[in-house]
Amino acid sequence: MFTPFNGVPLDEASLTDADPEFTLSGAGADVVVSGAAQPVAGQPNVYRYALLTPFTQFGRVQVDFLDGAFLDDVGTPSVATSDSFFVQATLDESTILDSTPEFVLEGDAAADVVVSGSPTPLGDGVYRYTVTGTFGLGEVSVRWLANAVTDSAGLATIAASDTFVLAAPGAEMAGISDQERVDRSALNDNGYIDIRFLDGTGRGLDGASITDAGQEFEFLVLEEDGETWVAPFGVSVNGVPLLQEDGSYRYFFAGTFEPGPVRVVFLADSFRDVDGAGNVEEEQLFAVVNNAPSFQITIEGSLEYRTGFKSGLFGNLSNPDQLRDLLRMMEPVMGELGEDLNGDGDTDDEGEEGLGALKDILEAVDTGLGIITPFITEPLVTMHGFLRMGSELLMDGSEIIGARTTLEGSGGVSVYMLGPVGAAAGKVVMQADNENGLSLWGVMELQAKFDALTKAGIDLQGFANLQFNTTAAEQIESLTLEGFGEGGSDLTQTYQIAPTSLQVAMAGKLLFHVPTLDEADPFGLELFRISGAASLTVSAYGLQMFSKGDLEIGPPEIRLLDIDALGVFVINDTGVAGDVQVEVKAGDIAAIRDYFQFDLMARIVFNNHGRGSGSQGARSFPGVLDARVHCAPGGLRGRAARGRIRHVFQHRHEVLRGRRRSAATAGR
């Protein structure tokens, strides 16, 4: 490009003539250039010079523009000036695409990684190399190999190196250090472990990936053989932690640890940063030790009920004793078939013929019904569980200050083709110490469900819960219900038991829907519903009783019958209050609502407190109801939420001051 002076147009003839406007010199200037330039269309003051011979050397080229070589329209001559450029060789791509490596990865973070020597070209000089294996965390050195790549001039690469650092979210124990010795009594008494999550990438952690129901780590302990690592028996973790003031997360666990090493394995991709980068598998170790005398008894077992036809519909027909037993069962119908039925060696032709005929008949039946054999050979009902009792001394240094006895158990029932249908768990702690004397607290829960019925549009669930605490402090315990978690996994729930309290609560529901035949969303239009919940609580606030029931027939648009019942009863040191109400609706159908509708409501209210009872707040069974009650002078007002029952159990809920946090949702 030529630049005019003061905007005066150039004299194009002085450029397009045969006289040169510049000369070339330098290592790469082995070329002959035409002196007659040609203007480039659409680009003012830009002229193109043809190369009469090609560049054959590589290096710097000096461009010296000659003094007075061209003019502008008023005759002003050009002044001498200089510029330069480089003639470079092109890469020999074959030396890149071959199987010979161009670099190697070094460092602990790349120890398990193997790089393919044949990359894929992506354009603009960029090549993609595939790797096998898994990168770790830390610094990776890229060592470029000498003479690995050449260009069209035959020049080769020289040795060089680069580095980069791999980072990911991480985790570590908080409150317990890696390799630390932990007192068994203190660990089991606390019933929790604190975990601190580390923002290794600096992008910020995704808190939802931590507080979801999925597990972020697992415990492993040594088997008796001293070599195999397995999950500790009876110990399960509530996957929904509580955020602590110091930024760590508290995970409660059910069960008790025994003395020995415990590995805490943080599961890969179990939590993420805000950009979606997952963590890598890491682990830490602590040792559980006994600092106080203790003993423990564990009973574990299972019971299966079968049809008795595991070896075929009629058992092993090649066994003569089996045939004789079956023959005796047929004698009342067929008459006496022989005397040789006791196996005394005294043969009898008629008896032997009876056995032979019976065998032929039963084998034919057994073959014909073989199609159902897989069904009847499976256990129809399976019950399994464990019961554990342990006692230990409470120590203050070397001084014995008390003793604690713990009784805990868990069990479940599964039915063939229905899966888990019931689970129960409980824990009772009795403690005697110098400060508080005899103390007792515990929690028990029973859950039932029939998930197999959801395919038919039926939702049937229920639970019952008992909590008690004679101490003046809140107690926290965890239970595991077998098979009641997501996808049939175990469900671990944590309970906060209020001081000096007794609580009994139960709830259940039965719903019929139009089945959708969609496993992800099996429930269509609701046709029928019956549900209820009740609780009894005795605490420092007095005695409180609560009940709620609901019966609905017909879908929302064609509600044939709707019955709601609600009852609240409170006794405390200021008096007695209660509220009972029943509401019945019939004919709530859009087509006939203008002509016929039946509504009936009955209510009984009493309150001798003379002032607000002080019982105000949510009383809820999640998904079954959500009622708010307030006792006021001269009456107790109550209103139940009209929302439909969707969940009997949910992630976090409160039932009359006794709170339960669960690691997974069960119910719908």
KEGUMAR-248661 format. One record per atom (N, C-alpha, C): residue in one letter; z, x, y. Coordinates in steps of 0.02 Angstrom, whole numbers, plus 50000, padded with zeros to 5 digits. Each point is the difference from the previous one (the first is absolute). Example, Ala and Ser with C-alpha at 12.3 -4.5 7.8 and 13.67 -1.06 7.14 Angstrom:
BEGIN
A503905066049716A500004995550059A500005004550060S499644998250053S500035004250059S500374996150055
END
This chain:
BEGIN
M500005004349941M500004995750059M500005004550062F499564998350046F499965003550063F500334995850054T500375003250045T500374996450051T499675000850068P499784994550031P499695000650067P500525001950053F499745002950057F500445001950055F499994994550053N500594997550018N500084994850051N499584993849984G499904998749936G499654993949980G499255000250009V499735005850019V499275000550010V499675000349931P499504995949986P499685000149934P499695006849984L499985001449935L499715006349977L499244999650002D499695005950007D499275000749995D499845000849926E499794994549969E499915000049928E499475005049978A499505001150042A499465004749982A500265007049991S500535001950039S500285006749993S500385000949935L500144994349965L500365000349936L499524999449941T499474996250008T499554998749943T499435005149996D499995004850048D499495005249994D500185004949945A499595004949988A500105004749945A500505005550017D500205000550062D500465005350020D500704998449974P500375005149976P500684998749973P500504998650055E500484995949985E500554998650046E500645003849979F500005002749939F500605003649976F499795004849945T500465004549985T499905004749944T500604999449953L499895001749935L500534999849949L500145007049977S500645001549989S500205006549974S500634999149958G500165005049961G500604999749958G499835000149926A500545000149957A499925000949928A499604994449968G500044994150028G499664994449969G499354998150033A499745004350047A499424998250040A499355002449971D499914999749934D499375002149969D499524994149996V499814997350058V499604994050003V499525000550060V499424996749995V499524999750054V499984992950026V500094999350067V500034993450031V499384999050044S499694994149996S499434998450043S500244999550072G499615002750047G500194999850071G499864993350032A499574995849969A499824993650029A500484994649976A500424997750045A500504994949983A499694993150004Q500274995249962Q499794993150001Q500604995650019P499894995450050P500564995750019P500194995349943V500654998649994V500264995349949V500044993150031A499654995349969A499974993250028A500694996950003G500134996850056G500634996450008G500595004350019Q499905006650006Q500555004550017Q499785004350059P500154998050061P499775003650060P500225007349999N499555004450022N500135007250008N500145003649934V499844996649943V500095003249934V499325001749973Y499915006549979Y499365002449975Y500105003349932R499504999149957R500045002749933R499505005749992Y500255005749971Y499595005949988Y499895000749925A499395000749980A499835000649929A500135007149976L500275000549937L500115006549969L499365002049962L499695005650021L499405002349967L500165003649935T500605002849995T500255002949937T500724997549990P500244999449937P500684997449989P500535005450009F500634997650007F500575004649999F500105002549929T500065006549991T500135002949934T500655004049998Q500285001350058Q500635003850003Q500554995450028F500615002149986F500574996050022F500415004150049G500254996650050G500415003550049G499914997050069R500245003750050R500004997750069R499315001150031V499784995050039V499365000350036V500144999350074Q499775005150040Q500085000050072Q499394996850032V500104995150045V499454996650036V500055002150073D499505003750025D499995002350069D499444996350037F500194995550047F499514996350040F499765004750057L499335000450008L499705004850045L500034997750073D500075004850045D500024998550072D499314997850023G499944994250033G499384997550027G499514997649947A500244998449939A499544998049945A499744993050009F500354995650037F499754993350013F500234997950070L499674994650027L500114997850069L500194992650001D500244998050060D500054992850011D499424997850043D499984993550020D499424997450036D499925002850070V500515003050028V499945003050067V499925007549997G499925002649938G499855007149991G500615004449993T500594997249992T500605004249992T499995003049930P500045006749994P499985003249933P500684999749965S499985000449934S500625000249960S500345006750007V500655000349985V500385006350001V500175001949928A500115006449990A500155002449932A500694997649978T500064998249937T500644998049970T499965001349925S500574999749965S500025001649928S500414994849963D499854999349935D500374995749954D499945003149931S500334997149950S499955002849932S500154994549949F499785001349938F500174995649944F499995004349936F500244997049946F500045003649936F499544996849949V499675004149962V499624997749943V500435001049938Q500194994349967Q500455000349943Q499644998349935A500275002649946A499734998449934A500284993349976T499674996849953T500244993849969T500365001649935L500484995749983L500395001149938L499564999149939D500125004149951D499674999349936D500424995049959E499804993650002E500414994749970E500095000949925S499545003449968S500065000949928S500625004149982T500215004550047T500605004049987T500634995950010I499944994050030I500574995550009I500044995049943L499434997549979L499984994649950L500065002649929D499995006649991D500085002649932D500734999149977S500135002049939S500684999149971S500485005550020T499765005150034T500445005550021T500444997650057P500665001149997P500444997550053P499905003850066E500074996450054E499975002950067E500705001650027F500514996949970F500685001150023F500484998449943V500625001950007V500534998249953V500604997450041L500384995349969L500604997350031L500615003649970E500465002050043E500595003549978E500624996950031G500575001149967G500634997250024G500294995249948D500664999050002D500334995649952D499744992950004A499814997750060A499774993150008A499334998849965A499635005449985A499354999349968A499995002949930A500595001149971A500045003349935A499674995949945D500014993350006D499724995749947D499314997550017V499675002950050V499364997550024V499445004849979V499454997249974V499405003849983V499434997350041V499625004550034V499464998150044V499335000849964S499574994950006S499335000649971S499595004750043G499625004649968G499615004850038G499344997250025S499814993949979S499364997150020S500134994150047P499915001050066P500164994750047P499414995250010T500144994750039T499494995150019T499865000750074P499375001250020P499855000650072P500054993350035L500344999850058L500084993950040L499595000250064G499665005650014G499605000650061G500375003750055D499615002850047D500285003850057D500435005849976G499825003149944G500365005849975G500674998549967V500134993649985V500634998049969V499894998849925Y500455002749958Y499954999349928Y500674997549972R499964995649951R500614997149971R500125002949930Y500605002649989Y500205002849936Y500494995249966T499904998549937T500464995849963T500545004449968V500594997049993V500565003749970V500304995749944T500295003249952T500394996749948T500715002650004G500474995849977G500705001850006G500324996650060T500615001850014T500394996850054T500285005350046F499904998950065F500305004450050F500754998650005G500375005350012G500704999250016G500095000250076L500625001050020L500155000450072L500095007350020G499795001550061G500085006750026G499355003050025E500005006650011E499435003550028E499495001849946V499374998950015V499455001949956V499575005150036S499855005649967S499575005250029S499304999349971V499505000150044V499294999849979V499725007050009R499865003449945R499755006850003R499254999949988W499615001650055W499285000149996W499775006549967L499574999549951L499805005849960L499425003750034A500035006549997A499475004250029A499364999349958N499425000050035N499344999849969N499874993749959A500384994750014A499924993849962A499414995950025V499835000650065V499454996150030V499565004950039T499344999249995T499535004150038T499554995650042D499675003250050D499534996350042D499295002549986S499524997350038S499305001749988S499855007250019A500445003350037A499905007050018A500325004749950G500334997049948G500335004149950G500705002050017L500254997750058L500685001650019L500494995749959A500585002649983A500494996549957A500654999050038T500384995149976T500654998650031T500495005749986I500485000650045I500535005049991I500644996449980A500485003649972A500634997149978A500404997650061A500304994249994A500414997150054A500494995149969S500444997250040S500484995249974S500204995050054D500184994049977D500274994750043D500604997149964T500404996050035T500574996649969T500054992950027F500274995649959F500194993350022F500644997949963V500344995150027V500654997849973V499954992849977L500214998749939L500024993249972L500704997250006A500044993950027A500654996750010A499954992849977A500574997149983A500034993049978A500704997550013P500094993450004P500684997350005P500415002449940G500645001050012G500455002549947G500654996350000A500445001949954A500654996749994A500505004949970E500634998850015E500545004049972E500634995849997M500475002049959M500634996549997M500405001350063A500364995050024A500445000750058A500714998549976G500465004250020G500694999249976G500135003949937I499495001149960I500045004249941I499475005450008S500205006249992S499535005650007S499665001449933D499425003050004D499655002149939D500445005049962Q500054999049934Q500415004249955Q500754998950009E500214994950036E500724998950012E500334996849939R500655001449991R500414996849950R500334993950032V499934994149967V500244993750027V500514997049953D500564997750028D500524996949960D499754993449971R500064999149935R499764994049967R500334993850027S500655000250008S500374994150023S499784997950070A499925004950045A499804998450069A499294997250002L499545003049960L499304997750000L499964992849974N500314998649944N499974993349971N500384994950042D500545002250032D500384995450042D499604998050062N499645004850029N499584998450058N499434995449979G499685001549944G499454995949977G499375000750041Y499915005650035Y499405001050040Y499855007450007I499385001450020I499795006750017I499594999650064D500125004650047D499645000050064D499415004849997I499434997850027I499395004050000I499755000750072R499815006050019R499705001250066R499265001349990F499584996250037F499285000949996F499765004450057L499555004649985L499795005150047L499284998850022D499895000450066D499344999050029D499635006650000G499745002049941G499695006549993G499365000850039T499634994650013T499375000550036T500084999450075G500584997850023G500124999050071G499674993850028R499744995749958R499664993950024R500474994050005G500585000549971G500464994349998G499974996649932L500584998049973L500044996949934L499874992550004D499704997449948D499894992849993D500634997149968G500454997150040G500634997549975G499924994549947A499474996050007A499894994549952A499875002749930S499695005949994S499885002949934S500635002649968I500535000650039I500655002149973I500434994049982T500014995050042T500444994249989T499704994649957D499395001249973D499734995049954D500375000549933A499824995649953A500364999649937A499815005649952G499465003750014G499795005349955G500495005850001Q500065003449943Q500465005649994Q499705006250032E500415003650038E499795006450029E500215005949957F500474999149954F500235005549957F500284997149936E500125004449952E500314998049938E500515005349979F500504997749962F500505004649972F499785001949929L500125006249982L499895002449931L500605004149979V500224998949938V500565003849972V499795002849932L500385004949976L499845003249937L500254995949941E499574999649949E500214997049937E500495004749965E500294997549945E500485004049963E499695006349972D499335000149989D499695006049974D499975005750051G500174998450063G500005005150052G499325002150024E499474996549979E499325001950019E499614994350032T500114993949978T499614994350023T500334996650059W499604998850053W500254996550059W499804992749996V500484995650008V499894992849996V500374996550056A499834993650011A500364996150050A500714998849975P500515000550043P500694999049978P500114992949975F500334999349943F500104993549971F500424995650046G499764993950012G500384995150039G499995001150075V499665005250024V499985001450072V499324997950027S500004995950050S499384997950034S500124999650074V499485001450039V500055000750073V499714993850034N500364997550049N499734994850044N499505003350047G499364998349992G499475003350038G499984998450074V500414995350023V500014998150071V500615003250033P499905005550037P500585003650029P500224997250067L500585002450023L500264998250066L499975006250045L499714999150059L499965005550048L500695001450029Q500215006349999Q500655002050026Q499935002750072E500575000750033E499995002250070E499715007150008D500095004249949D499745006850006D499275000649981G499664994349988G499295000149983G499865000449926S500515001049958S499895000149928S499974992849974Y499804999249937Y499964993549968Y500474999949940R500374994649993R500504999349947R499724995749944Y499975002849940Y499774996449941Y500604998649954F500114993749985F500544998149955F499735000049928F500435001749953F499805000149930F500514996249958A499764997149946A500434996749951A500115004849942G500584999449967G500155004449944G500425005950021T500145004449952T500435005850013T499675006349971F500105005550036F499755006549977F500535003449957E499755003749951E500435004049957E499945007350021P500495004249982P499975007150019P499365003349974G499725004350041G499405003649982G499525000550058P499455003949992P499515000750055P499604993750010V499834998650062V499604994150019V499435002350044R499394998749978R499415001450042R499844994050042V499875001150065V499774994850045V499265001550014V499564996249969V499285001350005V499694995150050F499755002650055F499674995850050F499284998849978L499824993849989L499374998249970L499425000950050A499455002849976A499425001250044A499734993550027D499795000150065D499694994350034D500454993850000S500665001049999S500464994350002S500194998150072F499865004450048F500084998350071F499495004050040R499894998050063R499435002850038R500205001150073D499555003650036D500075000250072D499574994550030V500004999550066V499654994450033V499255000549992D499745005949983D499285000849988D499814998949928G500494998449958G499864998649929G500045005949954A500215005850026A500075005949957A500624999149957G499925000549933G500554999049954G500385006449986N500594999249973N500415005849981N499765002949933V500205006149987V499875003149935V500634999949959E499935000749934E500594999949956E500435006250013E500644998950011E500485005350008E500634997949963E500465004749991E500624998149968E500575004550022Q500604997349994Q500625003750011Q500464998749942L500555003649997L500454999749943L500725000050023F500424996049969F500725000550009F500344999349933A500615002249995A500374999849938A500604995450007V500084995349954V500574995549999V500555003349958V500595000650029V500565003249965V500604995350000N500425000849950N500614996149995N500585003850030N500254997650056N500595003150031N500644996349982A499944994649961A500584996149980A499894997649929P500544999449961P499934997549931P499704993050000S499554998749951S499684993549995S499744999049930F499864993749982F499674998549937F499564994050010Q499514999249955Q499534994550006Q499764998049931I499924993449990I499734997349938I499394995750018T499445001349967T499394996250012T499754997049935I499844993650002I499714996549943I499324997450022E499485001949964E499324998050016E499674997249938G499594994850008G499664997349942G499514994650018S499644997649949S499524994650010S500004995749937L499784993950009L499974995149946L499334996550003E499644999949944E499354996849996E500024994349950Y499704994450019Y499924994549953Y499264999549982R499875000549934R499324999649975R499944994049953T499384998449983T499884994449954T500165002049928G500055006549986G500115002249932G499365001649963F499424999250033F499365001049967F499665006450023K500385005250011K499715006150026K499495003049952S500114999049933S499545002749951S499484994949978G499884995050040G499544994649981G500374993450006L499644994749995L500304993450010L500564998749950F499925002449938F500504998749948F500345006449977G499955005350039G500335006249981G499565004149953N500315004549962N499655004449954N499894996449934L499404997549989L499864996049940L499935004349938S499985006650007S499985004349941S500695001349972N500514997750034N500695000849978N500204994149956P500135000949934P500184994349957P500624996250024D500495003750027D500604996650024D499834995250057Q499535002150044Q499794995650054Q499674993749972L499585000949949L499664994249969L500514995349967R500495002949965R500504995849967R500384995750050D500175003250058D500374996250051D499574994350027L499365001350012L499574994750024L499904994649947L499985002049936L499914995149947L500604995449995R500605002850007R500604995849998R499984994950057M499735002050058M499974995350057M499544994149985M499515001049954M499524994749985M500224995649941E500525002049962E500204996249942E500194992750015P500354998750057P500174992950013P499394995550007V499425003050016V499404996050007V499585000149937M499945005849968M499545000849944M500354999549932G500664999650002G500374999949937G500155007049976E500405000549946E500205006549975E499405003649971L499875006350023L499405003649982L500135005649950G500585000449971G500135005249950G500705002750006E500215003649948E500685002649998E500055007350022D499435003350003D500025007250015D499975001150076L500504997150034L500015000650073L500595004250025N500385002749951N500575003950021N499915007549989G499405001949974G499855007149991G500415003349946D500194996249947D500425003049947D499595003249945G499335000250008G499585003149950G499784995549944D500274993949997D499814995249948D499394996250025T499405002049974T499394997050027T499924992949976D499644996350040D499864993149983D499294998650024D499544998249955D499304999150018D499914995050056E500374994549994E499924994850052E500235002650068G500575003849999G500245002750064G499525005250028E499725004449955E499545005150024E499374996850027E499754994749966E499414996550025E500144996950068G500614997450008G500184997050066G500005005250055L500255006049983L500005005350051L499285002050018G499575000749949G499315001950013G499634994850041A500104993649982A499664994750038A500254999850071L500665000850008L500294999850068L499735005850042K499935005949969K499755005750037K499294998850024D499574997249955D499314998550020D499974995150058I500414994849996I500004994950053I500235003050067L500555003849997L500285002650063L499555005450030E499675003949957E499545005050028E499424996650035A499754994549973A499464996450032A500224997250067V500604997150002V500264997250063V500115005650050D500285005649976D500145005650044D499365002850032T499465000349960T499365002450026T499714995150051G500054993649985G499734995050046G500364999750066L500655001449998L500394999750063L500095006950030G499625004949976G500075006850026G499885000650075I499624995150026I499845000450071I500614999350045I500524996649974I500604999250041I500535005149984T499865004449951T500515004949980T500235004450058P499535002550044P500255004250055P500504996450045F499934993450006F500464996450043F500694999349968I500014998449935I500654998749969I500345006349977T499655005750001T500345006349983T500355003250059E499834998050061E500345002650059E500694996750006P500495003550029P500654996950012P499934993850045L500294994549980L499974994050042L500485000650059V500595002749987V500505000850052V500305007049993T500045003550056T500315006750002T500555000050052M500595002149978M500575000850045M500225007349999H500145002750058H500185007150003H500475001050059G500415005249997G500465001450054G500495005449982F500475001050045F500535005049987F500644997750033L500565002749976L500664998850028L500355006750003R500295001550058R500315006550009R500684999250033M500505003549974M500665000050031M500215007250009G500265001650059G500225006750014G500635000050042S500415005149991S500615000850040S500045007250024E500285000850060E500085006750027E500595000150047L500295005950008L500565000950047L499735001450069L500364997650051L499825001450070L500435005850023M499675005250027M500355006150018M499965001250075D500545002950028D500015002650067D500195007349994G499495004349995G500135006949982G500235000349928S500585002649989S500285000449932S500494994349985E500094995450048E500484994549992E499644993749976I500294996749950I499744993649975I500254994550045I499544996250030I500204994750046I499844993049973G499664999749943G499844993449973G499535000549941A499774994249977A499534999749944A499534994150011R499405000649972R499504994850007R499674998749932T499924993749984T499654997949940T499414995750020T499415001549973T499394996450017T499694997149937L499824993750003L499654996649946L499344997450028E499455002249970E499354997750024E499534998849941G499534995750011G499524998349948G499384997050028S499485000049959S499364997250021S499634998049938G499624994650004G499614997749943G499444995450020G499534999049955G499434995750014G499764996549938V499634994650010V499724996149945V499254999250013S499595001649950S499284999250005S499774995449943V499514995850015V499724995549951V499265001649992Y499774999949938Y499315001849985Y499524995650041M499535003250034M499484997050042M500274997350066L500665000050009L500294997950064L500265005950039G500155005649966G500275005750034G500744999150015P500275003950047P500714999350018P500144993150028V500494996649972V500194993350024V500704999850028G500415004949984G500695000050025G500285007050002A500425001250048A500335006550006A500684999050032A500495003949978A500674999650027A500275007150008A500415000950051A500315006550011A500664998850036G500465004649990G500654999350032G500375006550003K500455000550047K500435005950007K500674997850027V500535002249967V500694998450020V500385006650005V500355001050056V500385006150012V500734998150011M500445003249962M500734999250009M500295006850019Q500355000150056Q500265006450025Q500744999250018A500385005049981A500725000350019A500125006650033D500274999850062D500145006250035D500644999350039N500245005650027N500645000050035N499984996150065E499414999650032E499954996950066E499934992449996N499564997549955N499844992850000N500274996349939G500315003549953G500234996749940G499424998249955L500014994049971L499474997849955L499464996450039S499385002149991S499424997050034S499484998149948L499624994850016L499494997649954L499404997650040W499405002149980W499404997450031W499435000349950G499484996150013G499444999949955G499464995250020V499445000249965V499444995650013V499644998849934M499764993949991M499624998149941M499424995650022E499435000749966E499434995950018E499594998349938L499754993950000L499564997549947L499374997350033Q499435002149975Q499364997450025Q499584997549942A499604994950014A499544997249950A499344998650033K499465000949963K499334998650025K499544998849941F499444996750014F499494998949949F499325001450032D499865006450010D499385001950034D499384997849963A500044999449934A499414998149962A499774993050017L500454995950028L499824993150017L499604999650065T499985005550038T499654999750064T499254998749990K499735002149943K499294998749987K499864992549996A500514996249980A499924992749997A500234996650064G500155004050052G500204997150064G500734998350004I500425002649954I500714998349997I500405006050025D500454998750046D500445005350028D500724998149984L500305003749954L500684998449976L500425006450005Q500534999750041Q500435005750010Q500714997750015G500475004549991G500704998450016G500435006249999F500574999750033F500475005549997F500714997450011A500485003949976A500714998750012A500335006750015N500485000050046N500305006250022N500754999050011L500395004949979L500735000150010L500195006650031Q500394999750055Q500265005950033Q500734999050016F500405005249992F500714999650017F500255006850022N500515000050042N500265006250028N500714998650025T500495003349970T500694999150021T500235005250051T499555004850017T500205005250046T499864997850072A500275003950048A499904998550070A499385003550028A499625003149958A499395003650022A499394997249965E499445000450034E499374997949969E499825004849943Q499784997249944Q499805004049942Q499254999349991I499675005449981I499274999949990I499875002049927E499654995749965E499825001249930E499274998249989S499715002849947S499304998649983S499954997949928L499534995549986L499874997649932L499255000549987T499825000649936T499305000249980T499864994249952L499504995950016L499794994449959L499355002049965E500025000349934E499445002649961E499404995250002G499425002850018G499384996249998G499894995150056F500415000150052F499944995150054F499735003150065G499745006149996G499685003150058G499264998650000E499655003350046E499294999150008E499645002349937G499564995849974G499615001849941G500415000849937G500584996849996G500425000649941G500465006049999S500025003850055S500455005750003S500724997650011D500475004649995D500704998350012D500134999050074L500444995350015L500174998450070L500715002450014T500085004650047T500665002550020T500184997050067Q500594996850003Q500234996750061Q500685002850020T500115000350065T500625002650028T500384994450034Y500654999649988Y500414994650025Y500555002850045Q500104996850057Q500555001750045Q500524994449992I500555001549968I500514995049983I500524999950055A500084994350032A500444999450058A500735001249979P500415002550046P500715001149984P500364993549982T500465000349954T500444994549981T499604993549994S499564999849952S499554994249995S499844998549928L499814993649989L499734997749937L499404995650016Q499455001249968Q499404996050013Q499634998549936V499814993749993V499584997749945V499404996650032A499405002049981A499404997150028A499484999149945M499594994850008M499464998849952M499444996250034A499405000849975A499434996650028A499454999749947G499574995250006G499454999449953G499454995550027K499425000349969K499454995850022K499514998949942L499684994250001L499464998349953L499454996750040L499415003050001L499444997550039L499394999349955F499624994850012F499374999049966F499445000250052H499495004049986H499435000650043H499364998649960V499484998750036V499345000049969V499815007349987P499895001949937P499855007149986P499335002150029T499975006150026T499395002550030T499615004549952L500325002049944L499705004649951L499865006850031D500345001450056D499955006550033D500675003549993E500025005649962E500635003349987E500325002650064A499605002050049A500285002550063A500344994550040D499754993949996D500284994350037D499944993849955P500464999349952P499914994849948P500174993050022F500324999250058F500244993450019F499544996750050G499774994049982G499604996050045G500434994750035L499744994050006L500354994650034L500654998449964E500554999550036E500654998449970E500044992549985L500224998549938L500044993149978L500724997549993F500455004449981F500694997949986F500465005950014R500604998450023R500495005250015R500704997349991I500415003849966I500724998749998I500355006750007S500465000550046S500345006350013S500704998650024G500425005149993G500694999250022G500355006650006A500545000150037A500415005950009A500714997750015A500485004149979A500704998550012A500395006450003S500554999950038S500435005950004S500724998050014L500455004249977L500714999350014L500255006850022T500315000350058T500255006450027T500724999250022V500425004649976V500695000450023V500095006950030S500215000150064S500075006450035S500534999250054A500055005150043A500474999750055A499834994450049Y499394997349996Y499804994550043Y500174993249970G500304999949941G500174993849968G499564998649940L499974993649982L499574997849944L499404996450028Q499425001949976Q499384996850022Q499594998249938M499774993749999M499564997749947M499364997450032F499455001449966F499354998250028F499554997949943S499594994850011S499524997949950S499394997050034K499435000849968K499374997450028K499544998349942G499704994250002G499534997949949G499394996750031D499445000349964D499384997350026D499574997649942L499734994050006L499544997349951L499404997250038E499405002449983E499394997850032E499484998449947I499704994150005I499484997949954I499374998550040G499465003349981G499374999150035G499875005750048P499365001450013P499825005250048P500204998150070P500005004850047P500234998550069P499634994150032E499364999149985E499624994650032E500134993249967I500245000149938I500134993849963I500705000549970R500515000050042R500695000949978R500274993249976L500054999249933L500244993749973L500754999350009L500375005649990L500734999850004L500255006750024D500504999750045D500305006150027D500744998850008I500415003749962I500724999250002I500305006850019D500405000050054D500365006050023D500744998550000A500405004749975A500734999350001A500305006550023L500504999550044L500335005950028L500744998650004G500415004949979G500724999250004G500345006450020V500484999650046V500405005650023V500734997950003F500445004449974F500714998550000F500375006450017V500464999850050V500355005950025V500744998550004I500415004549973I500724999750008I500235006850025N500375000150055N500305006250023N500684998550032D500295004850033D500684999150026D500044995150058T499434997750024T500024995250055T499864992849978G499804999049937G499884993249978G499454999549948V499734993949996V499494998549950V499404996850036A499405001949979A499404997050029A499474999449946G499574995050007G499484999149951G499434995950027D499425000649969D499414996350020D499574999049938V499884993749981V499584998449943V499474995150024Q499375001649987Q499474995650021Q499444999849948V499724994149992V499464998849952V499454996350037E499385002349991E499434996850033E499474998549947V499764993850000V499504997849952V499404997250038K499405002349982K499394997550030K499524998149944A499654994450009A499504997749952A499414997150038G499415000949972G499404997250031G499745003850059D500185006650005D499755003950056D499285002249985I499544995150000I499305001049984I499594997850059A499545004250022A499624998650061A499644993349997A499744998249941A499604994049994A500404993650009I500655000149982I500414993950004I500585000750048R500055005950036R500585001150042R500074994750054D499444997450025D500044994950052D500214993249974Y500004999249933Y500174993449972Y500665000149962F500165005949969F500625000349961F500265007149999Q500645000850013Q500355006349993Q500744998649995F500335003449951F500714998849988F500395006350016D500484999750045D500445005650018D500724997749996L500415004249969L500724998549994L500385006450009M500524999850042M500425005850010M500734997850000A500415003649961A500724998649998A500365006550014R500554999550039R500365006150019R500744998650008I500405004749975I500734999750008I500225006550032V500374999450056V500235005850038V500754999250011F500375005449989F500724999950015F500205007050024N500505000150046N500235006350029N500664998650035N500545002949975N500654999150032N500235006350036H499525004650012H500195006250035H500224998850071G499684995250032G500134998850071G499655004950045R499645004749971R499605004850039R499475002849953G499565004350028G499505003049957G500325003749942S499714999249942S500325002849940S499925007649997G499575002750041G499895007249997G499525002049946S499724995249964S499515001549948S499304998650028Q499735004950030Q499344999350029Q499575005849977G499394998649980G499555005349978G499554997649945A499555004149983A499504998149949A500334999949932R499854994949962R500194999549931R499354999249961S499775005049966S499324999649974S499955002249928F499574996549964F499745002249936F499265000850012P499765006150007P499315001150024P499504996049960G499574996550036G499484996249968G500234993449973V500634999549981V500264993549978V500194995950060L500345003050048L500164996650062L500235005150051D500074997850060D500285004150053D500364995150047A500634999249990A500384995050037A500475003350049R500114996950057R500465002550050R500534994650013V500615001949994V500564995250004V500485002150054H500234995350040H500505001450051H500504994350002C500635001649991C500534994950003C500244999350072A499934994150028A500204998750069A500554994750001P500374999350055P500534995050004P499734993049983G500354996949953G499834993149982G499424999449952G499705005349979G499454999349953G499695006749982L499655000249945L499665006049978L499264998549998R499615004050036R499294998850003R499645004849954G499504997649966G499625004349954G499274998049999R499575004849991R499294998549995R499695005049952A499644997349952A499675004349951A499275001150021A499775006049992A499305001550017A499544996049955R499454997650029R499544995849962R499455004049965G500035006550006G499495004249969G500014999449924R499435001349970R499954999449927R500335005949965I500204998849938I500305005449960I499445004649978R500065006350018R499495004949979R500325005749961H500615001850018H500325005749966H500724998049980V500155001149937V500704999549981V500355006550015F499665005649989F500285006550015F499515003650045Q500255003850047Q499555003850043Q500325006650016H499625004050037H500195007050011H500705000750029R500184995950049R500655000950031R500264993250021H500584998349977H500264993650021H500765000049999E500284994750028E500724999350006E500204993249975V500514999749959V500254993749974V500744999750015L500184996150050L500694998750016L500435006450002R499805004650042R500365006250013R499965005149943G499814998149942G499895004849945G499275001850000R499815006050017R499305001750011R499715003949942R499374998949988R499675003349945R499335002750025R499885006449986R499365003050016R499665001649934S499374998249996S499645001149937S499415004650011A499845003849947A499465004950004A499324997149989A499954993949978A499354996949988A500064992650008T499434996850013T499984992850008T499904996849932A500414995249984A499914996149938A499974992850020G499494996549978G499944993050023G499424999550047R499904994250024R499414998850042R500184995050053
END
